Amino acid sequence: MTELDALELAPDVAASLPDWSDVLAHLASPRLPRVVDVLRAAEARGRPAVQPRCGVGGHTPMRELLRELEGAGPDILSVTIDSHTRLRKFGAARDVLLRDPAELNGYPLVTHGWRRGRQLVGTVGVPLEVRHGSPDPRELFAVSLASGITSFEGGGIGYNLPYSKDVPLARSLRAWQRVDAVCGALARSGVVVDRELFGTLTAVLVPPSVSLAMTLLEGVAAVAEGVRCLSIAYPQSGEAHQDIAALRATRTLARRYLGPDVEVYPVLHEFMGVFPSTHEFAGGLILLGGLTARLGGATKVITKTVQEARGIPDAAANASGLRTAIFGASDLLDFVRVDEDRVAEEQHWIEREVAELVEPVLAADVLFEGIERAFRDGRLDIPFSASVHARSAIVPRRDAHGAVRYGSSGNLPFSGPVLRRQAALLREAEGAPSRSRMAAVHADIHHFVGKERSLFPGRPPAADRPVPPPHPTAPASPDDGPAPAPPTTTCGASGAVMQAVCSGVNGMPRSSLSCSGSVRGAVTSKRLTRTTDSAARFPRWLTSRGPWLPRGLGLRRRARFGSPQAGPLRFSLERSTVSSAGGTTTSTGLS
């Protein structure tokens, strides 16, 4: 029995893989670029490595996209995976690939197979990471290893609850435990695979302590299986002192809870909320991300583009975003200083909040059972989760400086001092106009759009400006299968609030988001309908009020959230698909 046998793969996938000895020899080859080497080098030079997101369905367009992005100087490149593969619907991925690869919202690696995976790795001189969103990634992980891909993102919490409607935590935690066990076996053989933990979660107003608590619990489980390299990702809130403090706290908390036998690298995901539409403001936000990553001591930064508010970025915009982030993280901005006392205070409280969240869970006799119980009780929680297995009772808010706080902490086990500090930081200034909680959350979600409008008052909102013409889709090649009848593709995730706040401005998909949502048509506008149980999913303040929908997020205005006793609700979602370099994508969720 080999290590891959322990994954208990689908028989057809298992039969297609090379022998374990071949996989091990390929991964150990000195010619193979490795993510861990890039992370070590970035750590040594004190400047973060830079990585974009990218993924299209066809093999030839994917190789072309990687080559084009390599010219912008990334340290690592991504292979973002399509929704069918994320949900282990390999037959559906194959069908769409044969009809029209451009209809896939990512690269179907399992369908293309490990030989083509090795071709991707050999296309560029920098290492690759697989980014996806799967609660059960075993087949994808096995093909990634056989391909020679040396970094694999995700975990049993972060790649389940933000994405999937009804995947039990027990299932996802144990699937990822098998992945980590293989990584442990590889480490004992001298091959270190980087495991990036997705602390970004829903990416919408995620309090730092929630993000770090989830990744640390996943990290404890991974280290127990022998994982020796962890990248811990944190989502940029946009308030620099808080973000810097969270990145620095990552190292302190890792030493406390993960021990000395694992390399830990903080990663900043540049802002993933509602993005400003002007190139000037969007570029400034990307620059701030690179600068924040350096000041916070991040080892890697995942970049964004100035086209986020409009739809799927073309390769040129993706490359431009890379260069902007590189500039932000460079020594040209070494003169920038922050209030270190303020950062230190933030870090102290973040670390205290994380301790109050994770230590009761770590005290459980069996870690996974402790995690499951904590989510059932609400002692662990994620705001705006798509899953019925998280209460989503947390109501995040921004304070006067833009930092993310707890407007309501639900049933999180915070102490009195933590709760009093949160309340004090969110206290409205004397004389400020009163507003409902709905209006306040709406404004906080649109934080940077509001800042943009105040700086550029004469600039019309994105909804009033035409969308740029789509990037021409690369012609299908013999490798990609015959072209076209536009299919309808559906995946399992739903969640009204998550889709509202995460899907992008004006109902258009955010470029780097391509998770297990719904994919339909090509270069069209479609209406997608979902049914979800409001009572099980959202806090009373959200489900008991009338129509609340952030403007410009693509949900039709008359959709209503029912009362907690009202049973299922229905809503409509307007979506536009646009073409990127080599593919046309519509999706909901994260990657």
Secondary structure, DSSP 8 states (H G I E B T S, - for coil): --TTGGG---HHHHHHS--HHHHHHHHH-TTS--HHHHHHHHHHHTS-EEE-----SSHHHHHHHHHHHHTT--SSEEEE--HHHHTT-HHHHHHHHHH-GGGSSS--HHHH-HHHHHHHHHHSSS-EEEE---SS-HHHHHHHHHHT--EEE--TTTTTTTT-SS--HHHHHHHHHHHHHHHHHHHHTT---EEEE-TTTT-SS--HHHHHHHHHHHHHHHHHTT--EEEEEEE--S-HHHHHHHHHHHHHHHHHHT-TTSEEEEEEE---SS---SHHHHHHHHHHHHHHHHHTT-SEEE---TTTTTSS--HHHHHHHHHHHHHHTSGGGTT----HHHHHHHHHHHHHHHHHHHHHHHTSSSHHHHHHHHHHHTSS--TT-S-TTS----EEEE-TTS-EEEEE-TT----HHHHHHHHHHT---TT-----HHHHHHHHHTHHHHHHHHH-TTS--GGGS------------GGG-------EEE-S---HHHHHHHS-GGG---TT---SSEEE-SSSEEEEEEEEEHHHHS-HHHHTSS----TTSSB-TT-----TTS-EEEEEEEEE-EEETTEEE---S--
